[in-house]
Amino acid sequence: MGDRENDRVQVFESSGKLVAVWPGFAPYGLAYDKQGHLFVADGRANKVLQLDDDGQVVRSWGQEGDKPGEFQLPHMLAADARGNLYVGEIKGERFQKLIRN
């Protein structure tokens, strides 16, 4: 669960038991791709992050700006069947498609 106000992701079992807390970023949106990779829209850092199963950043994309690949408060994201990411921005008022290579 994304807890952007407290700069962390909280991980729960299906029963509701808290399993882990991953601090260090503001998770505005979270999405899994079909391979099970977790992506986070970090609104404060203006980045998209890929996290591993321990909550560590594996990859990071973006910075603040209005050019392609830059973000202005990324808020939500989704992955399609090909693994491409779609990122919705609040301040930028746009969607960007990040194409998987």
C-alpha positions in Angstrom: 0.0 0.0 0.0 1.3 3.4 -0.9 1.5 5.8 2.1 2.8 9.0 0.4 2.1 11.2 3.4 4.6 9.2 5.5 7.0 8.5 2.6 6.7 4.8 2.6 5.2 1.6 1.2 3.5 -0.7 3.6 3.4 -4.4 2.7 0.5 -6.6 4.1 -0.5 -10.2 3.9 -3.9 -11.0 2.5 -5.1 -11.4 6.1 -4.2 -7.8 6.8 -1.0 -8.5 8.9 1.7 -5.9 8.3 4.8 -7.7 6.8 7.2 -4.8 6.0 7.6 -1.1 5.7 9.8 0.3 2.9 10.7 4.0 3.6 12.4 6.5 1.5 10.0 7.6 -1.3 6.6 9.1 -1.7 4.5 6.4 -3.4 1.7 8.2 -5.2 0.9 5.2 -7.4 1.9 1.6 -7.6 1.6 -1.0 -10.3 2.8 -4.4 -11.2 3.6 -5.6 -14.7 2.8 -9.1 -15.9 6.2 -10.3 -14.8 5.5 -9.2 -11.2 7.9 -6.2 -11.2 6.7 -3.4 -8.9 6.8 0.2 -10.2 6.2 3.3 -8.0 5.3 6.8 -9.1 7.3 8.9 -6.6 5.5 12.3 -6.8 7.9 14.3 -4.7 11.0 13.1 -6.5 9.3 13.3 -10.0 10.5 9.8 -10.8 9.3 6.4 -11.6 11.0 3.6 -9.6 11.2 -0.1 -10.0 11.5 -1.9 -6.6 12.7 -5.4 -5.8 11.0 -7.8 -3.4 12.8 -6.1 -0.4 11.7 -2.6 -1.4 15.1 -1.6 -2.8 15.2 0.6 -5.9 16.4 -1.4 -8.9 15.8 1.2 -11.5 14.8 4.9 -11.6 13.6 7.1 -14.5 12.9 10.8 -14.7 13.5 14.1 -13.1 11.4 17.2 -12.8 10.6 18.8 -16.1 8.2 19.0 -19.0 10.2 17.1 -21.7 9.6 13.5 -22.6 10.8 11.2 -19.8 10.6 14.1 -17.3 7.7 14.4 -14.8 5.7 17.0 -13.0 4.2 15.2 -10.0 3.7 11.7 -11.4 0.6 10.4 -9.6 -0.6 7.1 -11.1 0.8 4.5 -13.4 -0.3 1.3 -15.1 1.5 -1.4 -17.1 0.1 -3.0 -20.3 0.5 -6.6 -21.5 3.8 -5.7 -23.3 5.3 -4.3 -20.1 5.1 -0.6 -21.2 4.2 1.8 -18.4 1.7 4.7 -18.6 2.4 7.5 -16.2 -0.3 10.1 -15.3 1.0 13.5 -14.1 -0.9 16.0 -11.9 1.0 19.2 -12.6 2.0 18.2 -16.1 -1.6 17.4 -16.9 -0.6 14.6 -19.2 0.1 10.9 -19.7 3.4 9.5 -20.8 4.1 6.1 -22.2 7.4 4.5 -21.2 8.2 1.8 -23.8 9.9 -1.3 -22.6 13.0 -2.2 -24.5 
